[in-house]
Amino acid sequence: MVTIWTPDLGPFQGPKYLRLADAIAQAIAGGELAAGTKLPPQRLLADKLGVTVGTVTRAYDEAQRRGQLEARVGSGTFVKGQALALAPASGEALALDGAMAPLGPQARMLSEGLTALAQDAEALHRCLPYPQANGLPAQRQRFLAWLAGQGFALEDSQLLLNHGGQHGIHIALQALCEAGDTVLCEGLSFPGIKFACQEQGLKLVGLAMDDQGLLPEALEAACKQYRPRAIYLTPNLQNPSCATLPLERRQAILALCRQYDLWVLEDDVQFMDPAAKPQALFQLDPERVVFLSSFSKRYAGTVRLGFMLFPARLRSRMDLGLRASTWTVSPLVLELVSRWLAGGQMDALEQWLAGEMRARRQLADQLLPGLQGEASGFNCWLALPEPWRASDFSRAAMERGVRIRVAEDYAIGRLPAPQAVRLSISQPGSRQELTLALGILHQLLLEGPHLARAVL
Ligand SMILES: Cc1ncc(COP(=O)(O)O)c(C=O)c1O
């Protein structure tokens, strides 16, 4: 029977014939077009899609070139038996293993920002000398005004500008802890905290979590057992689990930190639509919390610029950490970014990111039901259905050209990791690539683990 299959070319980009070829690839990966299925006659499909027959011919040719279709003389065009050798046409893996900002307006922002700066001789002159302070007064003012707009009303003495989130973690641990101290964190956590603790001779202990994040009872038990100095937490879109701590749990955790006299290091580097963010721990208890964020996920990794907010009494310890590690940050980078903050470009970019991520998440939800994480986040978390193990799923995905991360990559110490994977849906260069990658994962889930993997 002829399949009157009519794809929606909307999510794909580029020339029409390539969009159709990608739609064919996605339908095969997603199981909509099974091996052996006959594709619609070219004229029929051209009429349905409102394109020329030539466009359909080119699309079928492209899909044949990719090894997904075969033309049988006199019978038509069919989905190939092993069309799932769906590695991307370029032969390069589709990467969903690193949370980075999708690229849209960033290059234009950079070009316009640098051009304006290049034409402002006075500003350039101010940025030339060896920096004595942590940012020029006007730059710090722009930061403080932008932060006030985000709900952080601060004194100048509560702000430190640094070289990004990882640098902030390093400075904070140096300021708050001494070698030999215990630091707590979520049982699955951003690996950068492991490196920083190892380097500074700190013992890192991971705590149990559920799908809303860290469990207060686990925190209380660890406070009694270890007498820790500090806790490192990612309350919004936790990396990797994508959990966001609800307000009551934030309050319960802070109450325990006050009771057991713990510093709180709040990491808010991961992107989330500002409109969707609950109150920060720092906003709830500005005397106990050190807040850190950066522009790596708000703009792109190239801007090695971050900021920390903290109680004013920590000022000299923070300054020491900054000076000991890098003296201070480049006034030129500060000038560029602080102009984006004052001029509204950064807010506009965040809105674009939130919209782009919501559109990507919609695509992901269609193919992979059950994804966890707020809709604007760069990552999603997928608890794998039985009988998949995360390591097998990741290996099988890699064999089909898709790179992902497993929970184990983030486990602290020897805590057991769940059979779950992290998918960075922000990373593919286009929604089209993302759709291909997700289609491949969807197909794997349908197939289940391969028995051929069994060993003696
Ligand atoms: C939770 C978390 N904190 C910090 C960082 C590091 O941030 P930066 O690139 O600004 O150093 C990352 C990077 O992925 C992260 O996921």
PDBQT file of the ligand as one rigid body, heavy atoms in Angstrom, charges set to zero:
ROOT
HETATM    1  C1  LIG A 501      26.521  24.486  37.464  1.00  0.00    +0.000 C 
HETATM    2  C2  LIG A 501      27.703  25.115  36.771  1.00  0.00    +0.000 A 
HETATM    3  N1  LIG A 501      28.472  25.982  37.449  1.00  0.00    +0.000 NA
HETATM    4  C3  LIG A 501      29.549  26.554  36.878  1.00  0.00    +0.000 A 
HETATM    5  C4  LIG A 501      29.880  26.294  35.584  1.00  0.00    +0.000 A 
HETATM    6  C5  LIG A 501      31.109  26.950  35.004  1.00  0.00    +0.000 C 
HETATM    7  O1  LIG A 501      30.756  28.226  34.549  1.00  0.00    +0.000 OA
HETATM    8  P1  LIG A 501      31.775  29.135  33.700  1.00  0.00    +0.000 P 
HETATM    9  O2  LIG A 501      31.779  28.608  32.317  1.00  0.00    +0.000 OA
HETATM   10  O3  LIG A 501      31.213  30.505  33.795  1.00  0.00    +0.000 OA
HETATM   11  O4  LIG A 501      33.112  29.017  34.368  1.00  0.00    +0.000 OA
HETATM   12  C6  LIG A 501      29.107  25.404  34.843  1.00  0.00    +0.000 A 
HETATM   13  C7  LIG A 501      29.461  25.091  33.453  1.00  0.00    +0.000 C 
HETATM   14  O5  LIG A 501      28.891  24.242  32.806  1.00  0.00    +0.000 OA
HETATM   15  C8  LIG A 501      27.988  24.800  35.452  1.00  0.00    +0.000 A 
HETATM   16  O6  LIG A 501      27.211  23.935  34.795  1.00  0.00    +0.000 OA
ENDROOT
TORSDOF 0
